[in-house]
Amino acid sequence: MNRFDLPRIVIFAGPAGSGKSEVSVNVCRLLKQQEPVVLVDLDIVKPLFRLRNMRQYLELFHIRMISSGEQWDVSDLPVLPGDLGSWLLSDSRVVIDLGGAGAGARVIRQYQSVFDGQDAEVFFVANPYRPFSATAEALALQLTEIESFTGLTIHRLVSNPHLKEHSSLATIMSGHQVVEEFASLSGRPVLFLAVQENLVSAVVKAVATPILPMKLFIKPPWEVPDFRKEEYEESRHL
């Protein structure tokens, strides 16, 4: 099911803490219902929330992750996945979690020539509850910065207004309004609104924007993933 009209190569970019990793994982959950998909951890410059540290947890949900290698999982060195180029040139569907603005986003430039002629697109993940992101103007500045560092043009946005487990319907509606203002200001449409699973039924009655139901995967480094039996049982049916 590719209900959001996604390209073969999906790249999620945005400022640190905007929720790129969580969005990337959940898009993989959606896509893998119809076809194999690989998730690339390209957030390699001092990330606090690391996809690679959730490797075993993601495997429970049959999400294949490509990273710089398990030996680098706890490293802050900017080591790139050695086989990324071959995945980009393959016929496989690829979802990339790109690092934050600045050096984190710049790493994608090394593959710029590979993207030529490929069905690829960069999406800006906007969360107005992050520092320096509270207004449409602030988000527009961040988007311009990421385009400058990556050398890639961003055509569509992802609205991801959340406060993790402290999110509410009011949180989402207020934040999404800021993202819609940002979309109008930047001239770029919102592809979908990311909403935690427990809030989807309430939000869907209030907005016309397509919704991506979100399961929270990413945990802070001080929390050990809880590989519970019920989560394993759920994964068998996804």
C-alpha positions as CSV (number, residue, x, y, z in Angstrom):
1,M,0.0,0.0,0.0
2,N,1.6,3.2,-1.2
3,R,-1.3,5.5,-0.3
4,F,0.9,8.6,0.1
5,D,2.3,8.3,-3.5
6,L,5.8,7.8,-2.2
7,P,8.8,7.4,-4.5
8,R,11.1,4.4,-4.5
9,I,13.7,6.2,-2.4
10,V,12.2,8.3,0.5
11,I,14.5,10.6,2.4
12,F,13.3,12.2,5.6
13,A,15.1,15.4,6.7
14,G,14.5,18.0,9.3
15,P,16.0,19.6,12.3
16,A,17.2,17.5,15.2
17,G,14.4,16.1,17.3
18,S,11.7,16.7,14.7
19,G,10.8,13.0,14.6
20,K,12.5,11.9,11.4
21,S,13.5,8.5,12.8
22,E,10.0,7.7,14.2
23,V,8.4,8.8,10.9
24,S,10.9,6.7,8.9
25,V,10.2,3.5,10.9
26,N,6.4,3.9,10.6
27,V,6.5,4.6,6.9
28,C,8.5,1.3,6.6
29,R,5.7,-0.4,8.6
30,L,3.2,0.9,6.0
31,L,5.2,0.0,2.9
32,K,6.3,-3.5,3.9
33,Q,2.7,-4.6,3.9
34,Q,3.0,-4.7,0.1
35,E,6.7,-5.0,-0.7
36,P,10.1,-5.4,0.9
37,V,11.7,-2.2,2.2
38,V,15.0,-1.3,3.8
39,L,15.5,1.4,6.4
40,V,18.8,3.3,6.2
41,D,20.1,4.9,9.4
42,L,22.0,7.9,8.0
43,D,21.7,10.0,11.1
44,I,25.3,9.7,12.0
45,V,26.4,13.0,13.6
46,K,25.9,12.7,17.4
47,P,22.3,11.7,17.4
48,L,20.6,11.3,20.8
49,F,17.9,8.9,19.6
50,R,19.6,6.3,17.4
51,L,17.8,3.9,15.1
52,R,20.7,1.6,15.2
53,N,20.4,1.2,19.0
54,M,16.9,-0.1,18.3
55,R,18.1,-2.8,15.8
56,Q,16.7,-5.8,17.7
57,Y,13.5,-4.1,18.5
58,L,12.9,-3.2,14.8
59,E,13.6,-6.8,13.8
60,L,10.6,-7.9,15.8
61,F,8.5,-6.0,13.3
62,H,10.5,-7.4,10.3
63,I,12.0,-4.1,9.5
64,R,15.4,-4.5,7.9
65,M,17.9,-1.7,8.9
66,I,21.0,-0.7,7.0
67,S,23.6,1.2,9.0
68,S,27.4,1.6,9.4
69,G,27.6,-1.7,11.2
70,E,26.9,-3.0,14.7
71,Q,30.5,-2.3,15.7
72,W,29.7,1.4,15.4
73,D,26.3,1.4,17.1
74,V,27.6,3.3,20.2
75,S,30.1,5.5,18.3
76,D,29.8,9.2,17.5
77,L,32.1,8.8,14.5
78,P,30.5,9.8,11.1
79,V,30.8,6.3,9.5
80,L,28.6,5.8,6.5
81,P,27.0,2.4,5.5
82,G,29.4,0.9,3.0
83,D,26.6,-0.7,0.9
84,L,24.3,2.3,0.7
85,G,25.2,3.1,-2.9
86,S,24.2,-0.4,-4.1
87,W,20.9,-0.2,-2.4
88,L,20.2,3.2,-4.0
89,L,20.9,1.7,-7.4
90,S,18.9,-1.4,-6.8
91,D,15.2,-1.9,-7.5
92,S,14.5,-2.1,-3.7
93,R,12.3,0.4,-1.9
94,V,14.5,2.5,0.4
95,V,13.6,4.8,3.3
96,I,16.5,7.0,4.6
97,D,16.6,8.7,8.0
98,L,18.8,11.6,7.4
99,G,20.6,13.6,10.1
100,G,19.6,17.0,11.4
101,A,20.4,20.3,9.7
102,G,24.1,21.1,9.0
103,A,26.7,18.4,9.0
104,G,24.2,15.7,9.6
105,A,22.3,16.5,6.4
106,R,25.4,17.2,4.4
107,V,26.4,13.5,4.2
108,I,23.7,12.9,1.6
109,R,25.7,15.0,-0.9
110,Q,28.1,12.1,-1.4
111,Y,25.3,10.3,-3.2
112,Q,23.9,13.2,-5.2
113,S,25.0,11.8,-8.5
114,V,23.4,8.5,-7.6
115,F,20.0,10.2,-7.2
116,D,20.1,11.5,-10.8
117,G,17.5,9.6,-12.7
118,Q,16.3,7.8,-9.6
119,D,12.8,7.9,-8.3
120,A,13.8,9.8,-5.1
121,E,12.4,12.6,-3.0
122,V,13.4,14.5,0.2
123,F,10.6,15.2,2.7
124,F,10.9,17.9,5.4
125,V,9.6,16.7,8.8
126,A,8.2,19.6,10.7
127,N,7.5,19.5,14.5
128,P,6.8,23.0,15.8
129,Y,7.3,21.8,19.4
130,R,11.1,21.6,18.9
131,P,13.5,24.5,19.7
132,F,13.6,27.2,17.0
133,S,10.7,25.6,15.2
134,A,7.7,27.3,16.8
135,T,6.6,29.5,13.8
136,A,6.1,29.1,10.1
137,E,9.0,31.5,9.5
138,A,11.4,29.5,11.7
139,L,10.5,26.3,9.9
140,A,11.0,27.9,6.5
141,L,14.5,29.0,7.5
142,Q,15.3,25.4,8.6
143,L,14.1,24.0,5.3
144,T,16.2,26.5,3.3
145,E,19.3,25.5,5.4
146,I,18.7,21.8,4.7
147,E,18.3,22.4,1.0
148,S,21.6,24.3,1.1
149,F,23.5,21.6,2.9
150,T,22.1,18.6,0.9
151,G,22.0,20.2,-2.5
152,L,18.5,18.6,-2.9
153,T,15.2,20.3,-3.4
154,I,12.4,19.6,-0.9
155,H,9.0,19.5,-2.6
156,R,6.7,18.2,0.2
157,L,6.3,18.3,4.0
158,V,5.4,15.9,6.8
159,S,3.5,17.4,9.7
160,N,4.7,15.8,12.9
161,P,3.4,17.9,15.8
162,H,4.0,15.9,18.9
163,L,5.3,15.8,22.5
164,K,5.9,12.0,22.4
165,E,3.8,10.2,25.0
166,H,2.6,13.6,26.3
167,S,0.8,14.4,23.1
168,S,-2.9,15.2,23.0
169,L,-5.6,16.1,20.5
170,A,-5.0,19.8,21.4
171,T,-1.3,19.3,21.0
172,I,-1.7,17.9,17.5
173,M,-4.3,20.3,16.2
174,S,-2.4,23.4,17.5
175,G,0.9,22.2,16.0
176,H,-0.6,21.1,12.7
177,Q,-2.0,24.6,12.3
178,V,1.6,26.0,12.4
179,V,2.7,23.4,9.9
180,E,-0.1,24.3,7.5
181,E,0.9,28.0,7.8
182,F,4.4,26.9,7.0
183,A,3.1,24.9,4.0
184,S,1.3,28.0,2.7
185,L,4.4,30.2,3.3
186,S,6.8,27.8,1.6
187,G,4.5,26.8,-1.3
188,R,5.0,23.1,-0.4
189,P,2.1,20.8,0.4
190,V,1.8,18.6,3.5
191,L,2.0,14.9,2.4
192,F,0.6,13.5,5.6
193,L,0.0,14.2,9.3
194,A,1.8,11.8,11.7
195,V,-0.4,10.9,14.6
196,Q,0.1,8.4,17.5
197,E,-2.1,5.4,17.1
198,N,-4.2,6.1,20.2
199,L,-5.1,9.6,18.9
200,V,-5.9,8.7,15.3
201,S,-9.6,8.3,15.7
202,A,-10.0,11.7,17.3
203,V,-7.7,13.5,14.8
204,V,-9.2,12.0,11.7
205,K,-12.6,13.7,12.5
206,A,-10.9,17.1,12.7
207,V,-8.6,17.3,9.6
208,A,-8.7,16.5,5.9
209,T,-5.0,15.8,5.7
210,P,-4.1,12.1,5.2
211,I,-2.9,10.5,8.4
212,L,0.0,8.2,9.1
213,P,-0.7,6.2,12.3
214,M,2.4,6.2,14.5
215,K,3.7,3.5,16.8
216,L,6.4,4.9,19.1
217,F,9.5,2.9,18.5
218,I,12.4,5.2,19.4
219,K,13.4,5.2,23.0
220,P,16.0,7.4,24.9
221,P,19.4,5.8,25.5
222,W,18.7,5.4,29.2
223,E,15.7,3.1,28.5
224,V,16.3,-0.5,27.6
225,P,13.9,-1.8,24.9
226,D,11.3,-4.0,26.4
227,F,10.9,-7.0,24.1
228,R,7.5,-8.0,25.4
229,K,5.7,-11.1,24.2
230,E,2.6,-9.2,23.1
231,E,4.7,-7.0,20.8
232,Y,6.3,-10.1,19.2
233,E,2.8,-11.6,18.7
234,E,1.7,-8.3,17.1
235,S,4.7,-8.3,14.8
236,R,3.7,-11.7,13.4
237,H,0.5,-10.2,11.9
238,L,2.0,-7.0,10.4
